[in-house]
């Protein structure tokens, strides 16, 4: 099975209106920039996007928000995007704000084939509305369901043509779990190599989880918030 695609536009060819997407990254680190740009060009709408954060204005998922292609966001942090805030307050965007640990675990459970789990996070808050609760050893817990997606889209540092992936540092946050939770996983990599060139002990996601892979181009690698000392 050939998993290698020429570029992002070819790799996302069958993403359609209304699909559920998981998009890797942590802050502005490890964002699948090429695939997001291709989604903007493709013009698909009504998307549900599952991501740790909602990008910033003009970058990352902020690009899809600007073009009104996202119907619903499921995230744990959204504080850096003014357009997100505007759409939320105006009622244009449906938002499911999820505690970060709960979001990570819901994605992990999908990859493991576990349909639901109990967590104390969010009990007694708006997050608990409509959810099953149960007491364990005198403490109350919420039942949270696993999160699945039609497509999981991640960016890795290196990958081989069989789909094995290596991430760097915080690129691993969320992306390694998301790669296992999508019906179809698309990986863009900074460097695409041949099988055998990656150290087996350094592989973070096995190729069995990855369906499509391509070498990306022109990565910006932005810093979310630069802090300097004033002398």
C-alpha positions as CSV (number, residue, x, y, z in Angstrom):
1,X,0.0,0.0,0.0
2,X,1.5,3.3,-1.1
3,X,0.9,5.9,1.7
4,X,3.0,8.7,0.1
5,X,1.2,11.7,-1.3
6,X,2.8,14.6,-3.2
7,X,1.3,17.4,-1.1
8,X,-1.4,18.5,1.3
9,X,-4.0,19.1,-1.4
10,X,-3.8,15.5,-2.6
11,X,-3.7,14.1,0.9
12,X,-7.0,15.8,2.0
13,X,-8.8,15.1,-1.3
14,X,-11.8,13.3,0.3
15,X,-12.4,15.6,3.3
16,X,-16.0,16.8,2.9
17,X,-18.4,19.3,4.4
18,X,-19.5,18.3,7.9
19,X,-16.5,16.1,8.7
20,X,-15.0,15.8,12.2
21,X,-11.3,16.6,12.2
22,X,-8.6,16.2,14.8
23,X,-5.7,18.6,14.4
24,X,-2.5,18.1,16.3
25,X,-0.3,20.7,17.8
26,X,0.3,22.3,21.2
27,X,0.0,26.1,21.2
28,X,1.6,27.0,17.9
29,X,4.0,24.1,18.0
30,X,3.5,21.2,15.7
31,X,0.6,22.6,13.8
32,X,-0.2,20.8,10.5
33,X,0.2,24.1,8.6
34,X,0.2,22.6,5.1
35,X,-3.0,20.7,5.6
36,X,-4.8,23.7,7.2
37,X,-3.9,25.8,4.2
38,X,-5.1,23.1,1.9
39,X,-8.4,23.0,3.7
40,X,-8.8,26.7,3.2
41,X,-8.2,26.3,-0.5
42,X,-10.6,23.4,-0.7
43,X,-13.3,25.4,0.9
44,X,-15.0,22.6,2.9
45,X,-17.5,23.9,5.5
46,X,-19.4,22.9,8.5
47,X,-16.3,21.2,10.1
48,X,-16.1,20.1,13.7
49,X,-12.5,20.6,14.8
50,X,-10.9,18.9,17.8
51,X,-7.7,20.6,18.9
52,X,-5.9,21.6,22.0
53,X,-6.3,25.3,21.0
54,X,-7.9,27.4,18.3
55,X,-4.8,28.9,16.8
56,X,-4.3,32.7,16.6
57,X,-5.7,35.3,14.3
58,X,-4.3,34.6,10.8
59,X,-2.5,31.4,11.6
60,X,-3.3,27.8,12.4
61,X,-7.0,27.1,12.9
62,X,-7.4,30.9,12.9
63,X,-7.3,30.6,9.1
64,X,-10.3,28.3,9.0
65,X,-12.2,30.4,11.5
66,X,-11.6,33.5,9.4
67,X,-13.2,31.8,6.4
68,X,-16.1,30.5,8.5
69,X,-15.3,26.9,7.7
70,X,-15.6,25.7,11.3
71,X,-19.0,25.0,12.7
72,X,-17.9,23.6,16.1
73,X,-14.7,23.8,18.1
74,X,-13.8,21.3,20.8
75,X,-10.7,22.6,22.6
76,X,-9.2,23.2,26.0
77,X,-7.6,26.6,25.4
78,X,-8.9,29.4,23.1
79,X,-7.6,32.6,24.7
80,X,-5.3,33.8,21.9
81,X,-7.8,34.2,19.1
82,X,-9.9,37.4,18.8
83,X,-11.9,36.0,15.8
84,X,-12.8,32.9,17.8
85,X,-14.1,35.2,20.6
86,X,-16.1,37.3,18.2
87,X,-17.8,34.2,16.6
88,X,-18.5,32.6,20.0
89,X,-20.1,35.8,21.5
90,X,-22.2,36.4,18.3
91,X,-23.5,32.8,18.3
92,X,-21.8,31.9,15.0
93,X,-19.6,29.2,16.4
94,X,-20.6,26.2,18.6
95,X,-17.9,25.6,21.3
96,X,-17.3,22.7,23.6
97,X,-14.6,23.8,26.1
98,X,-13.0,20.7,27.6
99,X,-10.5,20.5,30.5
100,X,-7.1,19.8,29.0
101,X,-6.6,16.5,30.8
102,X,-10.1,15.3,29.9
103,X,-9.5,16.3,26.2
104,X,-6.3,14.3,26.1
105,X,-7.8,11.3,27.8
106,X,-10.9,11.3,25.6
107,X,-8.6,11.1,22.5
108,X,-6.4,8.4,24.1
109,X,-9.4,6.3,24.9
110,X,-10.6,6.4,21.3
111,X,-7.2,5.1,20.2
112,X,-7.4,2.3,22.7
113,X,-10.9,1.3,21.9
114,X,-12.4,2.3,25.3
115,X,-15.8,4.0,24.9
116,X,-15.9,6.0,28.1
117,X,-14.2,6.7,31.4
118,X,-14.9,8.5,34.7
119,X,-13.0,11.6,35.8
120,X,-13.5,14.1,38.7
121,X,-12.6,17.0,36.5
122,X,-15.6,19.3,35.9
123,X,-17.9,17.8,38.4
124,X,-20.2,20.5,39.9
125,X,-19.6,22.8,36.9
126,X,-21.4,23.5,33.6
127,X,-19.2,20.8,32.1
128,X,-21.2,18.2,34.0
129,X,-24.6,19.2,32.6
130,X,-26.3,16.3,31.0
131,X,-23.6,13.8,31.8
132,X,-23.8,10.7,33.9
133,X,-22.2,11.0,37.4
134,X,-21.1,8.3,39.8
135,X,-19.6,8.1,43.2
136,X,-16.4,6.1,43.8
137,X,-14.9,5.8,47.3
138,X,-16.8,8.9,48.4
139,X,-15.8,11.1,45.5
140,X,-18.0,12.2,42.6
141,X,-17.0,11.6,39.0
142,X,-18.3,12.4,35.5
143,X,-18.5,10.0,32.7
144,X,-16.8,11.3,29.6
145,X,-17.0,9.5,26.2
146,X,-14.1,8.8,23.9
147,X,-13.5,11.2,21.0
148,X,-13.3,9.9,17.5
149,X,-12.8,11.7,14.2
150,X,-13.2,11.1,10.5
151,X,-9.7,12.4,9.9
152,X,-6.8,12.9,12.3
153,X,-4.3,15.4,10.8
154,X,-0.9,15.7,12.5
155,X,2.6,17.2,11.8
156,X,5.7,15.3,12.7
157,X,9.4,16.1,12.6
158,X,10.4,13.0,10.6
159,X,8.5,10.2,9.0
160,X,9.2,7.3,6.6
161,X,7.3,6.1,3.6
162,X,5.6,3.4,5.7
163,X,4.1,6.1,8.0
164,X,6.3,5.7,11.0
165,X,6.5,9.1,12.8
166,X,9.0,10.9,15.0
167,X,8.0,14.0,16.9
168,X,10.2,16.6,18.6
169,X,9.5,17.8,22.2
170,X,6.0,19.4,22.6
171,X,5.0,18.4,19.1
172,X,4.2,15.1,20.7
173,X,1.5,16.6,22.9
174,X,-1.9,15.4,21.6
175,X,-0.5,14.5,18.1
176,X,0.6,11.0,19.1
177,X,-2.8,10.2,20.6
178,X,-4.7,11.8,17.7
179,X,-2.9,9.8,15.2
180,X,-4.5,6.7,16.7
181,X,-8.0,8.1,17.0
182,X,-9.0,9.0,13.4
183,X,-10.6,6.8,10.9
184,X,-8.0,8.1,8.5
185,X,-4.7,9.6,9.7
186,X,-2.9,12.1,7.6
187,X,0.7,13.1,8.6
188,X,2.8,15.9,7.2
189,X,6.4,15.8,8.0
190,X,9.4,18.1,7.8
191,X,11.6,15.3,6.5
192,X,10.4,12.1,4.7
193,X,12.9,9.2,4.6
194,X,13.0,5.7,3.5
195,X,12.2,2.7,5.7
196,X,15.0,1.7,8.0
197,X,16.4,5.3,8.3
198,X,14.6,6.0,11.5
199,X,15.8,4.5,14.8
200,X,13.2,2.0,15.8
201,X,13.5,3.1,19.5
202,X,12.8,6.7,18.5
203,X,9.5,6.1,16.7
204,X,6.5,7.6,18.5
205,X,3.7,6.5,16.2
206,X,3.9,3.3,14.3
207,X,3.1,3.3,10.6
208,X,0.1,1.0,11.1
209,X,-1.9,4.0,12.4
210,X,-0.9,6.3,9.5
211,X,-2.8,6.1,6.2
212,X,-1.3,9.1,4.3
213,X,2.0,10.9,4.6
214,X,3.8,13.7,2.7
215,X,6.7,16.1,3.1
216,X,5.5,19.5,4.0
217,X,7.0,22.8,2.9
218,X,7.5,26.4,4.0
219,X,6.8,25.9,7.7
220,X,6.7,29.2,9.7
221,X,7.2,27.7,13.2
222,X,5.8,30.7,15.0
223,X,6.3,31.5,18.7
224,X,3.0,32.0,20.4
225,X,4.2,34.7,22.8
226,X,7.7,36.0,22.8
227,X,8.9,37.3,26.2
228,X,12.1,39.3,26.5
229,X,13.7,41.1,29.4
230,X,13.9,44.9,29.3
231,X,17.3,46.1,30.4
